[in-house]
Amino acid sequence: MATLRDIRRRITSVKNTRQITSAMRMVSAAKLNRAQLAVRRAQPYADHLMAAVRNLSYGLTGEDHPFFTVAENGKTLVLLFTSDRGLCGGFNSNLNKFLLRHLADEARFPRAELIVIGRVGNDYFKRRGVSIGEAVVQARDVEKAQKIRAVCGDMPERFLTGEVGRVYLAYNRFVNPMRQDPTLVQLLPTTAPPERRGSAYESRETLFEPSRAQVLREMLPRYLENQLFQALLNTDAGEHGARMVAMEGATKNAGKMIDSLTLQYNRARQAGITKELIEIVNGAQSL
């Protein structure tokens, strides 16, 4: 049975833990506000760029543009965005398990190779023997941005030469602090929008100089880079939101544990006092 000293030490330890989790919650809440603002500001540009790429892709096929063709003998490249730190609930584990289930489908993901942004994802897939081409861990935002630009610079060329047949993007899409959805997006080959009879596409006549395919070829690298930056912003916001929620729950649980330990301490103390009184009374009666 725990002594009064043991219970007091445990109460002190839990109180110290509660102070840490409360401070981490407040820090994450402050960072979350900035991250949410960055996501909201970047979203309109991303939406318009996606709409422009889809409009340019309308009516094009693999014969018109190489980015619509799959290199059958090429490997599958997956760009994974996770956080560098833990203590954020299931933010990283949900995404890692989600991607691992997809990678098990070798027909869809032949010869999969990962480019990982974030320490947690790198450690998770390294332990499971998944091929990791490059990893950016414990890096500043500037270093991550440089890596994204380098990947976007090499990716189209690797795809056109047939080294890479498919390119996917895996990240947590930020919805709100309570919800981050694991998302897997196919970046290459680009999927053209379906034919829509009677739509504005059919009646609109647009002249391109240079050709539509050439304009699309120049725009696609910018589109791919923007998709990766969107994933980086969503990952940053999702990490802070998940950590804020996790630390808030930990703070509440620590408070409940302190109340329970305090009650246990008072009961043990009262039992000790009662025992001493009984011993005194028995001693007096024996005299």
Order of alpha helices (4+ residues) and beta strands (2+ residues): alpha-beta-alpha-beta-alpha-beta-alpha-beta-beta-alpha-alpha
